[in-house]
Amino acid sequence: MQKDSAESAGGVLAALGHPNRIRILEFLRTDVRCNCELAPVLGLEQSNLSRHLKLLVQAGILVSWKEGLRVNFKVADQRVYRILELAKVVAKRNMEKRVVALEEA
């Protein structure tokens, strides 16, 4: 893998590496949402939410635009959900291995 490509992929994976950002993506899975809708549903302070949204936009995972006072967000590429699904599979497998190790101990 080329250095630039590895750095770009690393940036995307780093942006996905926080539970709140994954929750934001899950909330945006089916529709465009205003940031005003995200904070109450996710239980995040507006400043905290804004930092997460900014990181996701900078990584190219989300796109945003203004409509009057509203700032809308949507997922830039639905393939990001394949990454999340694979991460869940790996996490589940790791948890299963830990359970087996504990049972054997």
Secondary structure, 3 states (H helix, E strand, C coil): CCHHHHHHHHHHHHHCCCHHHHHHHHHCCCCCEEHHHHHHHHCCCHHHHHHHHHHHHHCCCEEEEEECCEEEEEECCCCHHHHHHHHHHHHHHHHHHHHHHHHHC
